[in-house]
Amino acid sequence: MRARIDNGVLFIHNEDVPPYKKNGPIVRNSYFWALKSIADSAPFHKEWEFEERVWIALDRMLTSFAESGYLGLRETQLEFHPEDDIPPELSTMATWRAPEDEEMDL
């Protein structure tokens, strides 16, 4: 999931947030609601925002869903611009985007 940090707020690109589907898979829908429940702002068709105070919980939640085996790494890992610093609180489930993904920047 493409991510960036601005003024202590983590933003996740809206196109990368898992969609909720009424009759969709239980794990995916649970993932959607779990992320939404700790987001400070989760508007429709806009970036989701997570303040620094929830980053540890977010990292643990992403790790848990990644380890479940039901979701792919690109769905659970935060991808930052190569020049961005990754905070220690998010380091378990964060990486830098590959150069070929640069055209997809936020």
Summary of the structure (lengths in Angstrom):
residues: 106
radius of gyration: 13.0
end to end distance: 11.0
largest distance: 39.5
contacts: 276
relative contact order: 0.21
helix: 46%
strand: 19%
